């Protein structure tokens, strides 16, 4: 789910690195909200990241 419908921003993967330099998997989730958005004049529910909401890429319904 955690993927923006506008910019396709999703989760990023990497490593947690401890002080002794042991590595374990880490995941950074994007800040995605379920929002009612105007699409072609009609209201639709979509998953949109907060950076798209802030920039005005979508119009809330």
DAMO-V736909 format. One record per residue. N is the residue number from 0. PHI is phi in radians with two decimals (none if undefined). OMEGA is omega in radians with two decimals (* if undefined). Layout:
<<N PHI OMEGA> <N PHI OMEGA>>
This chain:
<<0 none -2.91> <1 -1.12 3.10> <2 -2.46 -3.13> <3 -1.24 3.14> <4 -1.30 -3.09> <5 -1.61 -3.03> <6 -1.84 3.12> <7 1.08 3.10> <8 -1.20 -3.11> <9 -2.33 -3.12> <10 -1.35 3.05> <11 -2.01 -3.08> <12 -2.11 3.13> <13 -2.91 -3.10> <14 -2.18 2.84> <15 -1.43 3.12> <16 -2.09 -3.11> <17 -1.39 3.13> <18 -1.07 3.12> <19 -1.49 3.07> <20 1.21 2.99> <21 -1.38 -3.07> <22 -1.97 3.00> <23 -2.36 -3.04> <24 -1.24 3.12> <25 -2.41 -3.14> <26 -2.32 3.04> <27 -1.83 -3.13> <28 -1.62 3.11> <29 -1.33 -3.09> <30 -1.47 -3.04> <31 -1.93 -3.14> <32 -2.06 3.01> <33 -1.53 -2.97> <34 -2.33 2.98> <35 -1.41 -3.02> <36 -2.22 3.05> <37 -1.41 3.08> <38 -2.26 -3.10> <39 0.95 3.10> <40 1.49 -3.13> <41 -1.86 3.13> <42 -1.50 3.09> <43 -2.35 3.07> <44 -1.59 -3.13> <45 -2.41 2.99> <46 -1.62 -3.08> <47 -2.28 3.11> <48 -1.32 -3.06> <49 -1.18 3.11> <50 -1.22 3.05> <51 -1.25 3.09> <52 -1.13 -3.09> <53 -1.20 -3.08> <54 -1.36 -3.13> <55 1.49 3.13> <56 -1.19 3.11> <57 -2.25 3.10> <58 -1.97 3.13> <59 -1.23 3.13> <60 -1.64 *>>
